[in-house]
Amino acid sequence: MNPLRPSRPVPGPGPAMGSTAGAPFRSSGTAESEPLRLLVVGSNGRMGRKLCTAIEAAKDLELAGSVDSDPDSWNAIDPRKVDAVVEFTHASAIVGLASRLEALGKPWLSGTTGLDEQERHAIEHTAARVPVLWAANTSLGVALLRHWLREAAELLPPDWELEIVETHHTGKKDAPSGTALALAEVYREVRGGKLMLGRGRESDPREAGEIGIQSLRLPGVVGEHRVHLSNGAESFELTHRAHDRVAFVLGALEAVRWLVGRPAGLYGLDDWAQDRLGN
Ligand code: NAD
């Protein structure tokens, strides 16, 4: 399930992109060696703190400012010194932030999850005017897993069956994970199929084409997603493990590097992957 289905941006050549992870650039076309200046929104949070640390450690990035829930924290921000915004906050903050960031007019990467329809709409509205990349999972490994799973769905004959197992720490509130649902959706977009969230004693036997998702909860697991594909005669598994939340931070920074200079529109990490592959 990808609640914010990226709408294709307005086609156009767009400025040349700083397309390699460490490449220094600024979208405004200033000297190549100048770092990309990022504003972190939600800077006191778990993701925000890691983002600030990672930005300060990256040679091609500069922390242009940081804001959290106190509206006064915006007073210290000089829009002329911001190239892009990286935001990990809370779904309830999105409507207010969307209009503020639309007025700011800078590319906006949002990793905030749990959005309702109104919040998704607010992001889409802003994306009509500025480039916005929203991703519920900013890990680049998960982006690649999605890509390979889509390829499997397109290539394999219909008798190949998919099951997904996700494992997270015991404190995780939702099950299955949004990422597991999104992986299932990638497959379903190509082949259809009924979702089966867990199986119990009352469950009917598995139907052909059904996509099962099982959730494990164990202490200390940041996040693991395993997709199993089988036709009975052979099988294979693809596994992604996040060892540290910094995986989401590094992916978000890679994505915002890519986003700067794009035309207005709503993007996802699938767009990043397609672009990197030259498709
Ligand atoms: P957190 O609760 O630790 O931090 C959120 C921060 O946002 C807090 O400091 C809070 O004060 C701040 N905030 C709330 N409203 C704000 C506003 N209006 N303006 C500015 N700041 C505001 O949460 P977290 O673990 O850092 O996660 C943040 C969000 O990112 C959540 O939605 C989480 O699910 C999501 N997340 C996404 C990914 C991903 O890969 N996309 C990874 C981890 C977390």
Boltz pocket constraint, residues with backbone or C-beta under 6 A from the ligand:
constraints:
  - pocket:
      binder: B
      contacts: [[A, 41], [A, 42], [A, 43], [A, 44], [A, 45], [A, 46], [A, 47], [A, 48], [A, 67], [A, 68], [A, 69], [A, 70], [A, 88], [A, 89], [A, 90], [A, 91], [A, 93], [A, 96], [A, 97], [A, 110], [A, 111], [A, 112], [A, 113], [A, 114], [A, 135], [A, 136], [A, 137], [A, 138], [A, 139], [A, 248]]
      max_distance: 6.0
